[in-house]
């Protein structure tokens, strides 16, 4: 189970999130793309930003509105092998599911973006 976004997720997120929020990058090594830790501000021509689970949790907003603070949480869904990403505050605001914690966070970021909440 990866602890970072795959190439397709990374390409989608690069359209939604600031590139600077990525803490890794996919960089060509021969004919294949491999993830590397982002070590400087230099961006290679063919590099694709990549987000670790920690970076994904960091970009999720911590405040939903002026009155209620929501904290993003990730865990295993109690029915089956799915993972859940949810916002919890005064009550459950919203949640998404995925095969991995990264999948669940990416789904939440996409959902918040579609609702203009990100």
N, C-alpha and C positions, 0 to 999 in steps of 0.2 A: 504494500500500500504506500503510494507516494505521499510525501508531506509537502508537496509543492504542486503548482498547476501544471497540467500537461500543455503541449504546444497549442492545441485548439482553444483550450480555456484561456491561455495566455494571450492569444490573438484577440479573443473577445474582450478580455479585460483591458487590453491596451487601448481599446476604443472607448472605454468607460472611465477608467481610472488614470490619474496622473502617472506617467512613466516613472517618476521619481519615487512612487510608493512601492515599486518592485524592489525586492532585495536580492534577486537572482536574475540570470539571463540564460536563454538558450543560445548557444554559439556553435557555429559549424565546426565539426571536427571530422575531416574527410567528407564523406557523403552523408553523414548523420548529424543531427542536432543533439547536443548534450547540455544538461543544466550545469551552470557554474554559479558560484557565489558572486554577487555584484561587488567588485572591489574598488571601483572608482567611478568617476562620472563619464569616462570615455565609453561611448556606445559604438560598437562595431557595426559596420554596414549591414550585415545580415543577422545581427543579434535580435532576439525576441525577448522582451521583458518576461520575467517569471516571478511568481509570488509564492512564498512559503506560507504555510498555515498561519504562522505568527504574523506575517505581513498582511494577510487577508483579514485577520481579526483586528489588526491595527487600523485598517481603512474603513471598517464598519463604524458608522456613527455611534457615539456613546450617548447622545442626547437626541431624542425623537422630537420633542417640542419643548417649549419654555417651562412647562409645569412638571413634566415627568422625565426622569432619567431612565434610559433603558440600557441594559448591558447585554452585548452579544455573547451567547453561550453555545458551545458545541458539545454534543455528546451522542451516545448510541441510543437510537430509538428503542423503546422497550419492547416493541413487537417486531422481531425479525432482525435482519442484519443491516438495516439502514442507519445512517447517521443523521442527526438533526442539527440545524442551526436555527436558533430562536432568539427573539428579543424578549426579555423579561423585565418588568418594572412593577407597576401597580397590578398588573395582570399580564397574561400572555398577549403580546401585540401581534406577532406573526412568526411563522416558521417555514423552513424549507427542508427537504430531505435529499440525501445523496448516498452513493455507494461508499464514499469516503468522507472524512471531515472536510477535506478540501472541496469536494463536489458540493457539499451542503452549503459551505460559505460562498462559493461561486454563484450558486443558485440564489442565495440571499442578496448578494451584490447586484445580480441582474434584476431581481425583483424590485429592489429599492430604486434602482436606476429607472426602470419602467414606470415607477410611481413618482418619479422626480423627487425622491427622498434622499438621494445620495449626492 
